[in-house]
Amino acid sequence: MKSFLVALGVWVVVLSPGPSSGQELKAGAALANITPPLGTPIVGNFGKQLAADVHDELHARALVVDDGKSKVAIVVCDLLGLRGTISEEARKRIRDRTGIPESHVLIAATHTHSGGDALGDRYRLKEPLNGYQEFVASRIVDAVVMADRRLRPAEMASGAVEIPEHVFNRRWSMKEGTMPVNPFGKFDKAKMNPPVASENLVEPVGPVDPTLSFVAFREPGGRLISVFAAYSLHYIGGVKSGDISADYFAVFSEELRKLQPQSPDADAFPFVAMLANGTSGDINNVDFRNGGPKFAPYGKMKIVGKDVAVKVDAALKTVEWKKEAAVDARFETLELMRKPVSEELAGWAKATAGKEVPAGKVDLPKIYADRVIAIAKAEQKMEVPLHYLRIGGIGIGAMPVEVFAETGLEFRKKAPLPGSFMIGMAHDYLGYLPTPRQLELGGYETWPGTNHLEAKASGVLLETLLKMASSAQP
């Protein structure tokens, strides 16, 4: 089988801003703290863990762009994911307080695995907001309101940097007879996170997307206002047990801020950088073929976050700044079915869910049996929000799932605007989105309870998003 690993040099693309709107471009940015209180469940691992310390604060980072005729807002939250009701409520309040239409506000999570739980019951998608979810919604609104108040004349630039050294496909084929049994008592053809440097590894079963894309705004000829970037790297991890952390997404944002000249005006609005999660459903930072050194807690995320920030900062020095950039948006909600539960699977789940598991022990068969039972009882029709923003000459597509790299690469290739890119975990969290080929291979990302949508979902969602992109052209 052909290996899909991509290895490219570092380069920068300067993208055209699109037709002139004839109006003055403005931009504003702000951030709001969304760190949960200690004792809050930390979401991102199978075991139950409560927040015992805060290594670094969590934030909602907001950017508002005004082309003189219309506004769009982008919010990136330091969360594993957020329930759709948070996005719905926040966008309604943003509309009421700023006039920005709900369809023009993009809200996404970074997918840090060491943040508070804003998901709630994953099988009751329309349940009322709990305390932390209400807090997150209110802080998202605050961030956008502040960014809107900080609007000022701006110039825009966009570009891309190739950073292949930090991304690796985590789904591997293995030598015959060496694949471990999955929680359902069967054998997959793809293993997520296989043994590092094992002689039993064959090859990764999918590609990587090494391109970091960005959109930047600065005061005319002056200081940066904000940089919105997206990179297809799942997360880094390596946090201490019980710690709250925004992972390398926040390291990038802080390091990029440090690289900018300080304003002589102590009251000047701060520069706000934000890094969204691209299409990293099957990508992480582990070199499974060759292995690598061990790191102290937070060591690796600091290295990766700083390196990515340095590369983006260098790219920002080469781009062409434009004084005009029209904005537009498309928002659609599709109705798809859940991944079906077969009679055989339901029988397995019933038999497995009753087993006794010692306290504190993680038992994957029991966990997935409980999930299968919950799926069978849940509403089978699922609302799937899709979003597309156009800012100048670039397009940003967004899905509420963990998108595989090959889908992101296809969007880049087929989207009508050059330099277009995708982000995941936007407006909701509906699990992984493997392609039909990846579904056939199996593996963690395809299991029921991890992959929630019917088999045709990836094709339907991509086709719809590309149609939305075409309809938003100037």
C-alpha positions in Angstrom: 0.0 0.0 0.0 1.3 3.4 -0.9 2.3 5.6 2.0 0.5 9.0 2.2 3.0 10.8 4.5 3.7 14.3 3.1 7.1 15.9 3.7 7.5 19.4 2.3 9.7 22.4 2.9 8.6 25.7 4.5 7.0 28.1 2.1 4.5 31.0 2.1 1.6 31.8 -0.1 0.3 35.3 -0.5 -3.4 35.3 -1.3 -5.4 37.9 -3.1 -8.0 39.7 -1.0 -10.9 39.4 -3.5 -12.9 42.3 -5.0 -13.0 45.6 -3.3 -16.0 46.3 -1.0 -15.5 50.1 -1.5 -15.7 50.5 2.2 -13.1 50.9 5.0 -12.0 47.6 6.5 -12.0 47.4 10.3 -11.0 44.7 12.7 -11.1 44.2 16.5 -10.0 41.3 18.8 -10.4 40.3 22.4 -10.2 37.4 24.8 -12.3 36.2 27.8 -11.3 33.8 30.5 -13.3 30.5 30.5 -11.2 28.6 33.1 -13.6 26.3 35.2 -13.4 26.1 39.0 -11.2 23.4 40.6 -13.1 20.2 41.1 -14.6 20.4 37.6 -14.4 17.2 35.5 -11.5 17.3 33.0 -12.7 16.0 29.7 -10.4 14.2 27.2 -9.5 10.9 28.8 -11.4 7.7 29.5 -10.7 7.8 33.2 -12.6 10.2 35.6 -10.4 13.1 36.5 -11.2 16.4 38.4 -9.3 19.7 38.0 -6.9 20.0 40.9 -4.7 22.9 39.6 -4.5 25.4 36.7 -1.3 25.3 34.7 -2.5 27.9 32.3 -5.8 29.7 31.9 -8.4 28.8 29.3 -9.8 31.5 27.0 -12.3 32.3 24.3 -10.5 34.3 21.7 -12.6 36.5 19.4 -12.0 38.4 16.1 -14.6 40.7 14.5 -14.1 41.9 10.9 -16.2 44.7 9.4 -15.9 45.4 5.6 -18.1 48.5 5.9 -21.2 46.6 4.8 -21.2 43.4 6.8 -19.5 41.9 9.8 -18.2 38.4 10.7 -16.9 37.1 14.0 -14.7 34.1 14.7 -14.3 32.7 18.2 -11.8 30.0 19.2 -12.4 28.4 22.7 -9.9 26.4 24.7 -12.2 23.3 25.0 -12.2 19.8 23.8 -15.6 20.6 22.2 -18.7 22.5 23.0 -22.3 21.4 22.8 -24.4 22.9 20.0 -26.8 24.6 22.5 -23.8 26.8 23.7 -23.2 28.0 20.2 -26.9 28.6 19.5 -27.4 30.6 22.7 -24.1 32.6 22.3 -24.9 33.6 18.7 -28.4 34.8 19.6 -27.0 37.0 22.4 -24.2 38.2 20.1 -26.8 39.2 17.5 -28.9 41.0 20.1 -25.9 43.0 21.5 -23.8 43.7 18.3 -26.1 43.2 15.4 -23.9 40.5 13.9 -26.2 37.9 12.4 -26.1 34.4 13.9 -25.0 33.1 10.5 -21.9 35.3 10.6 -20.5 34.1 13.9 -18.2 31.1 13.8 -17.5 29.4 17.2 -15.1 26.5 17.5 -13.1 24.6 20.1 -9.4 23.9 20.0 -9.8 20.3 21.2 -7.5 20.6 24.2 -7.7 17.4 26.3 -7.1 19.1 29.6 -10.0 21.6 29.8 -13.4 21.7 31.4 -16.3 19.7 30.2 -18.6 21.8 28.0 -20.2 18.8 26.3 -22.6 17.5 28.8 -24.6 14.4 27.9 -23.4 13.6 24.4 -26.6 11.7 23.6 -29.0 14.5 24.7 -28.0 17.1 22.2 -30.6 19.7 23.1 -30.5 19.6 26.9 -30.5 22.9 28.7 -27.2 24.5 29.5 -25.6 23.5 32.7 -23.6 25.9 34.9 -20.3 25.7 33.1 -21.9 25.7 29.7 -23.8 28.9 30.6 -20.5 30.4 31.8 -18.8 29.5 28.5 -21.7 30.9 26.5 -21.6 34.2 28.4 -17.9 34.6 28.1 -18.0 33.9 24.3 -20.5 36.7 24.1 -18.3 39.0 26.2 -15.3 38.3 23.9 -17.2 39.2 20.7 -18.8 42.3 22.3 -15.4 43.5 23.4 -13.9 42.7 19.9 -16.7 44.6 18.3 -16.2 47.6 20.5 -12.5 47.6 19.6 -13.1 47.8 15.8 -10.6 50.1 14.1 -9.2 50.7 10.6 -7.3 47.7 9.5 -5.4 46.0 6.7 -5.6 42.3 6.0 -3.2 39.6 4.8 -3.4 35.9 4.4 -1.0 33.1 3.7 0.2 29.6 4.5 3.3 27.9 5.9 4.3 24.3 5.4 5.2 22.7 8.8 5.3 18.9 8.2 7.7 18.1 11.0 5.1 18.1 13.8 2.3 16.1 12.1 2.0 12.3 11.8 -0.9 10.1 10.9 -1.7 8.1 13.9 -3.6 5.3 12.1 -1.4 2.4 11.0 -1.7 -1.0 9.4 0.3 -3.7 11.1 1.8 -7.0 10.1 -0.6 -9.9 9.9 -1.4 -11.5 13.2 -0.1 -8.5 15.3 -3.2 -6.4 15.4 -4.7 -6.4 18.9 -8.4 -7.2 19.5 -10.7 -4.1 19.8 -13.2 -3.6 22.6 -15.9 -5.4 20.6 -13.9 -8.6 20.4 -13.0 -8.1 16.8 -9.9 -7.2 14.8 -9.5 -3.9 12.9 -7.3 -3.2 9.9 -6.0 0.1 11.3 -4.6 0.8 14.8 -4.7 4.2 16.4 -1.5 5.0 18.3 0.3 1.7 17.7 3.5 0.8 19.6 6.2 3.4 18.7 9.1 2.1 16.6 7.6 -1.4 16.6 8.8 -3.9 14.0 5.2 -4.8 13.4 4.3 -1.5 11.9 3.6 -1.5 8.2 2.5 2.1 7.2 0.1 4.9 8.0 -3.2 4.4 6.3 -3.9 8.1 5.5 -2.1 11.4 4.7 -1.2 14.4 6.8 -2.0 18.0 6.0 1.1 20.0 6.9 -0.2 23.4 5.9 -0.8 26.0 8.5 -3.1 28.7 7.1 -3.7 32.1 8.5 -5.5 35.4 8.2 -4.0 38.5 9.8 -5.1 42.0 10.5 -3.1 45.0 11.5 -3.6 48.7 12.0 -2.7 50.4 8.7 1.0 50.2 8.4 1.3 49.4 12.1 0.7 46.9 14.9 -1.0 43.6 14.5 -4.6 43.4 15.7 -5.1 39.7 15.4 -4.0 36.5 13.6 -6.4 33.6 13.1 -4.6 30.4 12.2 -5.5 26.8 11.7 -3.1 23.8 11.9 -4.1 20.1 11.6 -2.5 18.8 14.7 -4.8 17.1 17.2 -3.2 18.3 20.4 0.1 17.7 22.2 -0.7 16.7 25.8 1.9 15.8 28.4 0.2 17.7 31.2 0.3 16.8 34.8 -2.6 14.8 36.2 -5.4 17.0 37.4 -4.0 20.1 35.6 -6.1 22.5 33.5 -4.2 23.5 30.3 -5.0 25.0 26.9 -2.2 22.9 25.4 0.0 24.1 22.5 -2.8 26.2 21.0 -2.3 28.7 23.8 1.5 28.3 23.7 1.4 29.4 20.1 -0.9 32.3 20.8 1.3 33.6 23.7 4.6 33.1 21.8 3.3 34.9 18.8 2.2 37.8 21.0 5.7 37.9 22.6 7.3 38.2 19.1 5.4 41.4 18.3 6.8 44.9 19.2 5.2 46.3 22.3 3.1 49.4 21.9 4.5 52.6 23.6 0.8 53.3 24.5 0.1 51.4 27.7 -3.7 51.6 27.0 -3.5 50.2 23.5 -5.7 47.3 22.7 -3.7 44.0 23.0 -2.8 41.8 20.0 -4.8 38.6 20.1 -3.6 35.5 18.3 -5.7 32.3 18.0 -5.1 28.9 16.7 -7.9 26.6 15.6 -7.8 22.9 15.1 -7.8 22.0 11.4 -8.5 18.6 10.1 -6.7 16.4 12.6 -9.0 13.6 13.3 -6.3 11.0 12.4 -3.2 13.2 13.1 -1.1 13.7 16.2 2.5 14.6 17.2 4.0 11.1 17.6 6.6 9.8 15.2 5.5 6.2 15.3 8.0 4.9 12.8 11.1 6.4 14.5 10.1 7.3 18.1 11.7 10.2 19.8 12.9 11.6 23.1 10.9 11.7 26.4 9.7 15.1 27.6 9.0 16.6 31.0 5.4 17.7 31.5 4.5 20.6 29.2 8.0 20.3 27.5 6.8 19.1 24.1 3.8 21.5 23.8 6.1 24.4 24.5 8.6 23.3 21.8 5.9 22.8 19.2 3.9 25.9 20.1 6.9 28.2 20.0 8.2 26.7 16.7 4.9 27.1 15.0 4.6 30.7 16.3 8.1 31.5 15.0 7.3 30.2 11.6 4.1 32.2 11.4 5.8 35.3 12.6 8.4 34.9 9.8 5.6 34.4 7.2 3.9 37.6 8.4 6.9 39.6 7.4 6.5 38.5 3.7 2.8 38.9 3.1 1.1 41.7 1.1 -1.3 43.8 3.2 -4.6 45.0 1.6 -6.8 47.8 2.8 -10.0 46.2 1.6 -11.5 42.7 2.0 -15.2 41.9 1.6 -16.7 39.4 4.0 -19.6 36.9 3.6 -21.0 33.9 5.3 -23.1 30.8 4.7 -24.6 28.6 7.5 -26.7 25.5 6.9 -27.9 22.7 9.2 -28.2 19.2 7.7 -30.1 16.3 9.1 -28.2 13.0 9.1 -28.8 9.7 10.9 -26.8 8.3 13.7 -24.4 5.4 13.1 -26.8 2.4 13.3 -26.7 -0.2 16.0 -27.0 -3.7 14.7 -28.8 -6.5 16.5 -25.5 -8.3 17.0 -23.9 -5.1 18.5 -26.9 -4.5 20.7 -26.7 -8.0 22.1 -23.0 -7.7 22.8 -23.5 -4.4 24.5 -26.3 -5.8 26.8 -24.1 -8.7 27.8 -21.0 -6.6 28.4 -22.5 -3.6 30.2 -23.4 -5.7 33.2 -19.9 -6.8 34.0 -18.3 -5.7 37.2 -15.3 -3.3 36.9 -13.1 -2.4 39.9 -13.3 1.2 41.0 -10.7 3.4 39.2 -10.1 0.8 36.4 -10.6 1.8 32.8 -12.3 -1.0 30.9 -12.9 -0.2 27.3 -15.4 -3.0 26.5 -17.6 -1.8 29.4 -17.2 1.9 28.3 -18.2 1.1 24.8 -21.0 -1.2 25.8 -22.5 1.6 27.8 -22.1 4.0 24.8 -23.8 1.6 22.4 -26.8 1.3 24.8 -27.0 5.1 25.0 -26.8 5.4 21.2 -29.7 2.9 20.8 -31.9 5.0 23.2 -30.9 8.4 21.7 -32.7 10.4 19.0 -31.5 8.9 15.7 -31.8 12.0 13.6 -28.9 14.4 14.2 -28.7 18.1 13.2 -25.3 18.9 11.8 -24.3 22.6 11.4 -22.0 23.6 8.6 -20.4 27.0 8.3 -18.4 28.9 5.6 -16.8 32.3 5.9 -15.3 34.3 3.1 -12.8 37.0 4.2 -11.3 38.7 1.2 -9.8 36.1 -1.1 -9.8 33.2 1.3 -12.5 30.8 2.4 -12.9 29.0 5.8 -15.0 25.9 6.0 -16.2 24.5 9.4 -17.7 21.2 10.6 -18.8 20.1 14.1 -16.6 16.9 14.0 -13.1 15.7 14.1 -12.3 15.8 10.4 -9.8 13.4 8.8 -6.8 15.0 7.0 -7.8 13.6 3.6 -11.2 15.4 3.8 -9.4 18.7 4.6 -7.0 18.2 1.7 -9.9 17.5 -0.6 -11.6 20.7 0.5 -8.4 22.7 -0.1 -8.1 21.2 -3.6 -11.8 21.7 -4.6 -12.7 25.0 -2.8 -13.2 27.9 -5.3 -10.9 30.3 -3.5 -7.1 29.5 -3.4 -5.8 29.1 0.1 -9.1 27.9 1.5 -9.0 25.7 4.5 -11.1 23.9 7.1 -11.5 23.7 10.8 -13.2 21.2 13.0 -15.2 21.1 16.3 -17.3 24.1 15.2 -20.7 24.9 16.7 -21.0 21.4 18.2 -19.1 18.2 18.9 -20.4 15.1 17.0 -17.4 12.8 17.1 -15.1 11.6 14.4 -15.8 11.9 10.6 -13.9 9.0 8.9 -14.2 8.6 5.2 -15.9 5.4 3.8 -12.4 4.0 3.1 -11.3 4.6 6.7 -14.6 3.1 8.0 -13.8 -0.1 6.2 -10.4 -0.2 8.0 -11.9 0.2 11.4 -10.0 1.5 14.4 -10.8 3.8 17.3 -12.1 6.7 15.2 -14.7 4.4 13.5 -16.1 2.7 16.6 -19.7 3.3 17.6 -19.6 5.7 20.5 -16.6 7.5 18.9 -18.0 7.9 15.4 -21.6 9.0 15.7 -22.8 9.7 12.1 -23.9 7.4 9.4 -21.4 6.1 6.8 -22.2 8.6 4.0 -21.7 11.6 6.3 -18.2 12.6 5.2 -19.2 12.8 1.6 -22.5 14.6 2.2 -20.9 17.2 4.5 -18.0 17.9 2.2 -20.2 18.2 -0.9 -22.5 20.6 0.9 -19.7 22.7 2.3 -18.2 23.1 -1.2 -21.6 24.2 -2.6 -21.8 26.7 0.2 -18.4 28.0 -0.7 -19.4 28.4 -4.3 -22.5 30.3 -3.4 -20.5 32.8 -1.3 -18.3 33.9 -4.2 -18.2 37.6 -5.1 
